[in-house]
Amino acid sequence: MDVYCPRCGEPFDAYEVRHEFKTIERIKFWRGAGCPCCINQLTVVPTPQAAATAALRDTLGDDIDAIASMLDDVGFEVEF
């Protein structure tokens, strides 16, 4: 199941965020500072996925499994 960067909307597998991100990357990710893709970018266009992840993070806190499950239920289709 995917979670999305709360800043840019880039999809990441929940396992990857939990186990492969460095501690500081994970903290910045969940605080809304960005992911490794957008952390050094000045301007980022937010996506619906980013807004949904940020809202769920505010509601559910750091429960990444619940966030991933709820985002999966919404069924965002990632188009690049």
PyMOL commands that place a pseudoatom at each C-alpha (Angstrom):
pseudoatom trace, name=CA, resn=MET, resi=1, chain=A, elem=C, hetatm=0, pos=[0.000, 0.000, 0.000]
pseudoatom trace, name=CA, resn=ASP, resi=2, chain=A, elem=C, hetatm=0, pos=[1.217, 3.458, -0.851]
pseudoatom trace, name=CA, resn=VAL, resi=3, chain=A, elem=C, hetatm=0, pos=[1.437, 6.642, 1.149]
pseudoatom trace, name=CA, resn=TYR, resi=4, chain=A, elem=C, hetatm=0, pos=[2.045, 9.946, -0.538]
pseudoatom trace, name=CA, resn=CYS, resi=5, chain=A, elem=C, hetatm=0, pos=[4.435, 12.730, 0.306]
pseudoatom trace, name=CA, resn=PRO, resi=6, chain=A, elem=C, hetatm=0, pos=[2.392, 15.369, 2.156]
pseudoatom trace, name=CA, resn=ARG, resi=7, chain=A, elem=C, hetatm=0, pos=[4.228, 18.076, 0.215]
pseudoatom trace, name=CA, resn=CYS, resi=8, chain=A, elem=C, hetatm=0, pos=[4.492, 16.889, -3.409]
pseudoatom trace, name=CA, resn=GLY, resi=9, chain=A, elem=C, hetatm=0, pos=[2.320, 13.772, -3.579]
pseudoatom trace, name=CA, resn=GLU, resi=10, chain=A, elem=C, hetatm=0, pos=[5.078, 11.379, -4.677]
pseudoatom trace, name=CA, resn=PRO, resi=11, chain=A, elem=C, hetatm=0, pos=[3.963, 7.789, -3.900]
pseudoatom trace, name=CA, resn=PHE, resi=12, chain=A, elem=C, hetatm=0, pos=[6.035, 5.623, -1.568]
pseudoatom trace, name=CA, resn=ASP, resi=13, chain=A, elem=C, hetatm=0, pos=[5.368, 2.144, -0.287]
pseudoatom trace, name=CA, resn=ALA, resi=14, chain=A, elem=C, hetatm=0, pos=[4.520, 2.217, 3.428]
pseudoatom trace, name=CA, resn=TYR, resi=15, chain=A, elem=C, hetatm=0, pos=[7.244, -0.371, 4.094]
pseudoatom trace, name=CA, resn=GLU, resi=16, chain=A, elem=C, hetatm=0, pos=[9.797, 1.857, 2.360]
pseudoatom trace, name=CA, resn=VAL, resi=17, chain=A, elem=C, hetatm=0, pos=[8.901, 4.859, 4.519]
pseudoatom trace, name=CA, resn=ARG, resi=18, chain=A, elem=C, hetatm=0, pos=[9.007, 2.824, 7.711]
pseudoatom trace, name=CA, resn=HIS, resi=19, chain=A, elem=C, hetatm=0, pos=[12.148, 0.760, 7.091]
pseudoatom trace, name=CA, resn=GLU, resi=20, chain=A, elem=C, hetatm=0, pos=[14.257, 2.276, 4.318]
pseudoatom trace, name=CA, resn=PHE, resi=21, chain=A, elem=C, hetatm=0, pos=[14.018, 6.012, 5.010]
pseudoatom trace, name=CA, resn=LYS, resi=22, chain=A, elem=C, hetatm=0, pos=[16.646, 7.341, 7.377]
pseudoatom trace, name=CA, resn=THR, resi=23, chain=A, elem=C, hetatm=0, pos=[15.240, 8.548, 10.690]
pseudoatom trace, name=CA, resn=ILE, resi=24, chain=A, elem=C, hetatm=0, pos=[15.631, 12.217, 9.774]
pseudoatom trace, name=CA, resn=GLU, resi=25, chain=A, elem=C, hetatm=0, pos=[14.013, 11.624, 6.362]
pseudoatom trace, name=CA, resn=ARG, resi=26, chain=A, elem=C, hetatm=0, pos=[11.046, 9.900, 8.010]
pseudoatom trace, name=CA, resn=ILE, resi=27, chain=A, elem=C, hetatm=0, pos=[10.634, 12.731, 10.520]
pseudoatom trace, name=CA, resn=LYS, resi=28, chain=A, elem=C, hetatm=0, pos=[10.762, 15.385, 7.786]
pseudoatom trace, name=CA, resn=PHE, resi=29, chain=A, elem=C, hetatm=0, pos=[8.363, 13.329, 5.663]
pseudoatom trace, name=CA, resn=TRP, resi=30, chain=A, elem=C, hetatm=0, pos=[5.706, 13.130, 8.365]
pseudoatom trace, name=CA, resn=ARG, resi=31, chain=A, elem=C, hetatm=0, pos=[6.105, 16.742, 9.456]
pseudoatom trace, name=CA, resn=GLY, resi=32, chain=A, elem=C, hetatm=0, pos=[5.307, 17.834, 5.901]
pseudoatom trace, name=CA, resn=ALA, resi=33, chain=A, elem=C, hetatm=0, pos=[8.788, 19.097, 5.009]
pseudoatom trace, name=CA, resn=GLY, resi=34, chain=A, elem=C, hetatm=0, pos=[8.923, 16.776, 2.008]
pseudoatom trace, name=CA, resn=CYS, resi=35, chain=A, elem=C, hetatm=0, pos=[10.399, 13.561, 0.727]
pseudoatom trace, name=CA, resn=PRO, resi=36, chain=A, elem=C, hetatm=0, pos=[13.803, 12.845, -0.836]
pseudoatom trace, name=CA, resn=CYS, resi=37, chain=A, elem=C, hetatm=0, pos=[12.297, 13.956, -4.189]
pseudoatom trace, name=CA, resn=CYS, resi=38, chain=A, elem=C, hetatm=0, pos=[11.151, 17.436, -3.129]
pseudoatom trace, name=CA, resn=ILE, resi=39, chain=A, elem=C, hetatm=0, pos=[13.031, 18.313, 0.070]
pseudoatom trace, name=CA, resn=ASN, resi=40, chain=A, elem=C, hetatm=0, pos=[15.428, 20.734, -1.665]
pseudoatom trace, name=CA, resn=GLN, resi=41, chain=A, elem=C, hetatm=0, pos=[12.897, 22.227, -4.097]
pseudoatom trace, name=CA, resn=LEU, resi=42, chain=A, elem=C, hetatm=0, pos=[11.694, 25.752, -3.414]
pseudoatom trace, name=CA, resn=THR, resi=43, chain=A, elem=C, hetatm=0, pos=[8.256, 25.469, -4.993]
pseudoatom trace, name=CA, resn=VAL, resi=44, chain=A, elem=C, hetatm=0, pos=[6.163, 22.351, -5.210]
pseudoatom trace, name=CA, resn=VAL, resi=45, chain=A, elem=C, hetatm=0, pos=[2.688, 22.090, -6.698]
pseudoatom trace, name=CA, resn=PRO, resi=46, chain=A, elem=C, hetatm=0, pos=[0.539, 20.162, -4.193]
pseudoatom trace, name=CA, resn=THR, resi=47, chain=A, elem=C, hetatm=0, pos=[-1.569, 17.294, -5.499]
pseudoatom trace, name=CA, resn=PRO, resi=48, chain=A, elem=C, hetatm=0, pos=[-4.826, 15.819, -4.176]
pseudoatom trace, name=CA, resn=GLN, resi=49, chain=A, elem=C, hetatm=0, pos=[-2.785, 12.883, -2.876]
pseudoatom trace, name=CA, resn=ALA, resi=50, chain=A, elem=C, hetatm=0, pos=[-0.557, 15.262, -0.906]
pseudoatom trace, name=CA, resn=ALA, resi=51, chain=A, elem=C, hetatm=0, pos=[-3.571, 17.031, 0.601]
pseudoatom trace, name=CA, resn=ALA, resi=52, chain=A, elem=C, hetatm=0, pos=[-5.226, 13.730, 1.552]
pseudoatom trace, name=CA, resn=THR, resi=53, chain=A, elem=C, hetatm=0, pos=[-2.043, 12.416, 3.172]
pseudoatom trace, name=CA, resn=ALA, resi=54, chain=A, elem=C, hetatm=0, pos=[-1.548, 15.636, 5.128]
pseudoatom trace, name=CA, resn=ALA, resi=55, chain=A, elem=C, hetatm=0, pos=[-5.156, 15.577, 6.362]
pseudoatom trace, name=CA, resn=LEU, resi=56, chain=A, elem=C, hetatm=0, pos=[-4.932, 11.920, 7.398]
pseudoatom trace, name=CA, resn=ARG, resi=57, chain=A, elem=C, hetatm=0, pos=[-1.593, 12.559, 9.098]
pseudoatom trace, name=CA, resn=ASP, resi=58, chain=A, elem=C, hetatm=0, pos=[-3.195, 15.359, 11.129]
pseudoatom trace, name=CA, resn=THR, resi=59, chain=A, elem=C, hetatm=0, pos=[-6.039, 13.029, 12.086]
pseudoatom trace, name=CA, resn=LEU, resi=60, chain=A, elem=C, hetatm=0, pos=[-4.233, 9.710, 12.615]
pseudoatom trace, name=CA, resn=GLY, resi=61, chain=A, elem=C, hetatm=0, pos=[-0.770, 10.874, 13.644]
pseudoatom trace, name=CA, resn=ASP, resi=62, chain=A, elem=C, hetatm=0, pos=[2.105, 8.508, 12.844]
pseudoatom trace, name=CA, resn=ASP, resi=63, chain=A, elem=C, hetatm=0, pos=[-0.018, 5.397, 12.226]
pseudoatom trace, name=CA, resn=ILE, resi=64, chain=A, elem=C, hetatm=0, pos=[1.357, 4.753, 8.753]
pseudoatom trace, name=CA, resn=ASP, resi=65, chain=A, elem=C, hetatm=0, pos=[-0.588, 1.514, 8.277]
pseudoatom trace, name=CA, resn=ALA, resi=66, chain=A, elem=C, hetatm=0, pos=[-3.924, 3.238, 8.916]
pseudoatom trace, name=CA, resn=ILE, resi=67, chain=A, elem=C, hetatm=0, pos=[-3.001, 6.099, 6.594]
pseudoatom trace, name=CA, resn=ALA, resi=68, chain=A, elem=C, hetatm=0, pos=[-1.936, 3.709, 3.828]
pseudoatom trace, name=CA, resn=SER, resi=69, chain=A, elem=C, hetatm=0, pos=[-5.126, 1.688, 4.266]
pseudoatom trace, name=CA, resn=MET, resi=70, chain=A, elem=C, hetatm=0, pos=[-7.359, 4.739, 4.063]
pseudoatom trace, name=CA, resn=LEU, resi=71, chain=A, elem=C, hetatm=0, pos=[-5.521, 6.072, 1.006]
pseudoatom trace, name=CA, resn=ASP, resi=72, chain=A, elem=C, hetatm=0, pos=[-5.905, 2.658, -0.619]
pseudoatom trace, name=CA, resn=ASP, resi=73, chain=A, elem=C, hetatm=0, pos=[-9.647, 2.772, 0.072]
pseudoatom trace, name=CA, resn=VAL, resi=74, chain=A, elem=C, hetatm=0, pos=[-9.872, 6.168, -1.650]
pseudoatom trace, name=CA, resn=GLY, resi=75, chain=A, elem=C, hetatm=0, pos=[-8.209, 4.614, -4.684]
pseudoatom trace, name=CA, resn=PHE, resi=76, chain=A, elem=C, hetatm=0, pos=[-6.010, 7.385, -6.018]
pseudoatom trace, name=CA, resn=GLU, resi=77, chain=A, elem=C, hetatm=0, pos=[-4.665, 6.504, -9.425]
pseudoatom trace, name=CA, resn=VAL, resi=78, chain=A, elem=C, hetatm=0, pos=[-1.160, 7.806, -9.853]
pseudoatom trace, name=CA, resn=GLU, resi=79, chain=A, elem=C, hetatm=0, pos=[-0.562, 9.226, -13.323]
pseudoatom trace, name=CA, resn=PHE, resi=80, chain=A, elem=C, hetatm=0, pos=[2.866, 10.359, -14.441]
for i in range(1, 80): cmd.bond("trace and resi %d" % i, "trace and resi %d" % (i + 1))
show_as sticks, trace
zoom trace
